[in-house]
């Protein structure tokens, strides 16, 4: 399959060449730039910067985020605390209301597919002490992750990376393709030649909701 992400149009299009079909799904308009703070929109939560600390030798900002109550709910006192790495624009550490935590550490730079990328390791600890780890390799120039290794063993990686001027036709629906609804495309696991999405797709998101990679 081929996935086209069109941030300016708020659209994700998935094309299935085997049977010449495609689906389209909307998403909020996005830009390549990561946010300067961890704050969600004011309609979602209250966000307050409470100080500055040093974490693993890095200066980080400390933020407190409290979700707004839903209609009919009482105001909650539970809050998420985030140690924000303003240089890299990501959450270096998060502490959840139930006591669980997640921590992201920069292990250094390595060469990957001929490119200099950052190697990040994430450790997630539940309130009961269970720990999981995952890793990602981020390309600052491309502003995307080029490799991910998830806690469940899934690996997602870019290969044969080339920087070229894209042809606008790459992001158009090929002639003769038929649009189908998402429910028909993303149903139960099927054979690889079918139009179904492969099962077991690992979540491509870091704590704080920031994408690990954009196709």
Protein Blocks (a to p, Z undefined) as FASTA:
>chain_A
ZZdddfknopacdddfknopadddddddddfbdcfbfbdcfklpccddfbdcdeehiacd
dddddddddehiacdfbdcdddddfknopafbdcdfkopacddddfbjcdeehiacdddd
dddddfkopacdddddddfklopafbdcdfkopacddehiacddddfklmpccehiacdd
fklmmmcdddfklmbdcehiacdddehhiafbdZZ
